[in-house]
Amino acid sequence: MTEFENSPPAREPAVRMPPVVWGAIVLMGIIHAVRVYLLDEASDDWLLYHFAFIPVRYVFPISEQDFGWLAGPVTSSLLHADWLHFAFNSFWLAAFATPLAERWGAIRFAGFWIAAAVASAFVYAAAISFTDSYLIGASGVVSAVTGAACRFALPIRRGRDPSYFRHAPRLGMIEALRQPSVAVFIGAWAFSNALVVFGVGMPEGEAYNIAWQAHVGGLLFGYLAFGLFDYGARRSDVA
């Protein structure tokens, strides 16, 4: 028996993220580091005004807008309130964006990110009647990739081989809810967000509010619109 045959099998990494997911997390980290360590308060305020999502912008005519009107719904998903906010969203993306990016590839995943950011931002805006506030963070997109994963990835129990994610059948909207793993997960997700509404578990004196409305909008978008992006995948044969 050769030395090669005696060697133990290579260990599989705990998290094997596609480059597009790594890239999104690194980009968000760089942006936050620049804001924290390089920008002064006035410069950071300028950046937030032009790149955060500000609902009240959209009650005024386009003729009175700057480029933040167009960019804000998407660029706001790359900004974070603090390192804890960034770390939480990055961890969630590593878990739930990975199967989606493995299934779709970078271009389709990026398109989904943009659409999810816009959808979750405007659900938030509608819920607060387009009042004057700032929305930042990838939480809406995170919720969207979570909702999308419910349609194909959560019911899989055979391992984390990317081929399973690429070839798993697409579940119908009602069919997915019949999967115990999906039903339990969505119930737990809804419960945890309900706690956020009442401030349970939030640190005292928190400087920002959790935009739970964007979370709900993102989850619904990811779950309901999944089929629009998952073209070419086979449907499940389960009724």
Buried (B, 14 or more C-beta within 10 A) or exposed (E): EEEEEEEEEEEEEEEEBBEBBBBBBEEBBEBBEEBEEEEEEEEBEEBBEBBBBBBBBBEEEEEEEEEBBEBBBBBBBBBBBEEEBBEBBBEBBBBBBBBBBBBBEBEBBBEBBEBBBBBBBBBBBEBBEBEEBBBBBBBBBBBBBBBBBBBBBBBBEEEBEBEBBBEBBBBBEEBBEEBEBBBEBBEEBEEEBEBBEEEEEEEEEEEEEBBBBBBBBBBBBBBBBBBEBBEEBEEBEEE
